[in-house]
Amino acid sequence: MEARDFYLNVAHALSACQLVEQELKLYITNAFALAAKCIDDQMTFKFSGEDYEDSSLEGLIKVFRKLCSNDQLVKDLQAFKDERNFLSHKGITYCLDYDGELAEREVEHVRPRLEAIERGAVVLCEALHEEANKFLGHLYFENEMLLDALRIAVKVLRESAETRKAPSGADLEVRTAQQHAAAAEVIAQWIEKRPSP
């Protein structure tokens, strides 16, 4: 492999790593915004995503682990960070011989790791996005709007279960109608037992 091509591969792989950092920053920013929204004026809360704008990947992971209960994702991020650190700080020098030329054997050893970390970055970004989706509805929608939507959902589910008809008019199987009724009860109980704002 030509030196120029190898350096481009390294740069391309490491640029994918920056997307993970950006996704972490976005998660932290939104998590703090939700906390501030829920706390409102009950106490002072001045944490902000801007506080971590210049944080390292390691620093971002430390904050993220306190805002997310997905322990496996935290472990995956830690492993990703360790591999990223090797590739970004030692990957190129590892592939150089004593004359400063690329050693083909070492390049062939590192190249799959570069490809793997690029793929891993995509997977982690998707996982972080899914984690954020668990609370973004509470951040972007007012509580009453969310409750109204849930009440409408309960009504539609109950009507579908009773009539065995979907909102589109299609017939529902008995099992599907039962699932609709069960889902309606779960949502209704959550609405009834939800903590007061």
VOGU-3710 file (C-alpha; in Angstrom, 3 decimals, decimal comma):
1> meardfylnv> 0,000/0,000/0,000  1,235/3,479/-0,828  2,009/5,700/2,160  -0,469/8,334/0,973  -3,292/5,781/0,768  -2,508/4,460/4,240  -2,511/7,937/5,779  -5,845/8,641/4,091  -7,252/5,413/5,551  -6,111/6,482/9,014
11> ahalsacqlv> -7,629/9,952/8,617  -10,904/8,521/7,305  -11,215/6,052/10,188  -10,414/8,676/12,806  -12,907/11,135/11,336  -15,612/8,527/12,031  -14,455/8,574/15,664  -15,260/12,281/15,829  -18,884/11,438/15,020  -19,052/9,363/18,205
21> eqelklyitn> -17,751/12,321/20,213  -20,336/14,566/18,587  -23,147/12,106/19,345  -22,018/11,938/22,993  -22,002/15,735/23,233  -25,508/15,871/21,787  -26,740/13,226/24,230  -25,231/15,074/27,203  -26,653/18,413/26,024  -30,162/16,982/25,654
31> afalaakcid> -29,974/15,076/28,951  -29,048/18,240/30,840  -31,768/20,172/29,025  -34,352/17,596/30,128  -33,059/17,712/33,704  -33,308/21,512/33,697  -36,837/21,307/32,297  -37,948/18,843/34,980  -36,263/20,721/37,824  -37,634/24,031/36,556
41> dqmtfkfsge> -37,418/26,594/39,371  -37,335/24,073/42,233  -33,566/24,493/42,566  -30,603/25,971/40,738  -29,377/23,800/37,866  -26,702/25,316/35,647  -25,241/22,212/34,010  -25,117/22,491/30,240  -23,761/20,630/27,248  -21,547/23,651/26,605
51> dyedsslegl> -19,569/22,692/29,718  -18,291/19,633/27,827  -17,787/21,135/24,371  -14,007/20,707/24,569  -13,954/17,456/26,555  -11,951/14,457/25,424  -13,655/11,217/24,425  -12,736/9,789/27,826  -14,235/12,789/29,608  -17,443/12,529/27,585
61> ikvfrklcsn> -17,787/8,837/28,414  -17,367/9,595/32,137  -20,259/12,058/31,984  -22,362/9,797/29,763  -22,095/6,845/32,164  -23,784/9,009/34,840  -26,640/9,877/32,480  -27,329/6,438/31,011  -28,107/3,061/32,592  -27,005/1,037/29,542
71> dqlvkdlqaf> -23,873/-0,516/31,066  -23,064/-2,522/27,939  -23,026/0,603/25,810  -20,667/2,255/28,311  -18,341/-0,779/28,089  -18,482/-0,657/24,293  -17,589/3,033/24,382  -14,643/2,349/26,685  -13,319/-0,369/24,366  -13,829/1,936/21,394
81> kdernflshk> -11,920/4,701/23,185  -8,963/2,400/23,913  -8,752/1,281/20,289  -9,189/4,851/19,037  -6,353/5,985/21,304  -4,012/3,335/19,932  -4,858/4,078/16,309  -4,691/7,846/16,694  -1,580/8,063/18,878  0,439/4,998/17,904
91> gitycldydg> -1,121/3,549/14,769  1,117/5,332/12,267  4,385/4,999/14,189  3,604/1,317/14,767  3,634/0,868/10,981  6,952/2,639/10,357  10,278/0,826/10,097  13,613/2,161/11,370  14,037/4,226/8,196  10,641/5,910/8,591
101> elaerevehv> 9,130/3,901/5,730  5,861/1,997/5,977  6,370/-1,649/6,952  3,920/-3,641/4,839  3,388/-6,388/7,418  2,430/-3,920/10,147  0,207/-2,001/7,730  -1,656/-5,213/6,908  -2,062/-5,811/10,632  -3,437/-2,313/11,342
111> rprleaierg> -5,643/-1,897/8,274  -8,417/-4,282/9,497  -8,415/-2,440/12,813  -8,952/0,847/10,989  -11,864/-0,646/9,055  -13,299/-2,162/12,243  -13,187/1,079/14,209  -14,905/2,908/11,369  -17,730/0,339/11,389  -17,787/0,441/15,194
121> avvlcealhe> -18,235/4,207/15,130  -21,375/3,849/13,004  -22,812/1,218/15,365  -22,076/3,338/18,436  -23,623/6,446/16,895  -26,809/4,489/16,199  -26,827/3,071/19,743  -26,352/6,530/21,265  -29,146/7,867/19,096  -31,461/5,066/20,279
131> eankflghly> -30,606/5,782/23,918  -31,394/9,460/23,429  -34,727/8,591/21,802  -35,832/7,115/25,135  -36,129/10,597/26,651  -36,271/13,071/23,769  -40,080/12,928/23,655  -40,153/14,274/27,221  -37,742/17,033/26,281  -39,464/18,271/23,137
141> fenemlldal> -43,097/17,870/24,102  -44,903/19,522/26,945  -46,184/17,098/29,577  -49,832/17,890/28,890  -49,385/17,357/25,166  -47,799/13,978/25,861  -50,605/12,999/28,241  -53,251/14,033/25,720  -51,571/11,887/23,063  -51,442/8,928/25,449
151> riavkvlres> -55,103/9,346/26,391  -56,051/9,319/22,720  -53,938/6,197/22,225  -55,757/4,458/25,098  -59,119/5,353/23,600  -58,157/4,084/20,138  -56,686/0,856/21,530  -59,780/0,163/23,641  -62,148/0,816/20,747  -60,095/-1,458/18,505
161> aetrkapsga> -60,138/-4,198/21,144  -63,912/-3,941/21,690  -64,908/-3,787/18,009  -62,030/-6,029/16,785  -61,463/-3,413/14,093  -58,301/-1,429/13,437  -58,675/2,356/12,964  -58,328/1,677/9,232  -61,387/-0,608/9,386  -59,459/-3,840/8,912
171> dlevrtaqqh> -60,524/-6,803/11,041  -58,333/-7,757/13,993  -57,618/-11,296/15,094  -58,699/-12,202/18,631  -55,093/-12,294/19,881  -54,324/-8,894/18,343  -57,462/-7,406/19,911  -56,384/-8,789/23,286  -52,951/-7,208/22,855  -54,607/-3,871/22,083
181> aaaaeviaqw> -56,680/-4,129/25,267  -53,642/-5,045/27,361  -51,599/-2,170/25,907  -54,434/0,257/26,657  -54,493/-0,840/30,290  -50,725/-0,510/30,689  -50,791/3,049/29,327  -53,893/3,965/31,365  -52,261/2,702/34,572  -49,102/4,683/33,818
191> iekrpsp> -51,161/7,851/33,317  -53,001/7,244/36,596  -49,896/6,456/38,633  -47,494/8,946/37,053  -45,678/11,246/39,499  -47,200/14,676/39,831  -45,204/17,511/38,220
//
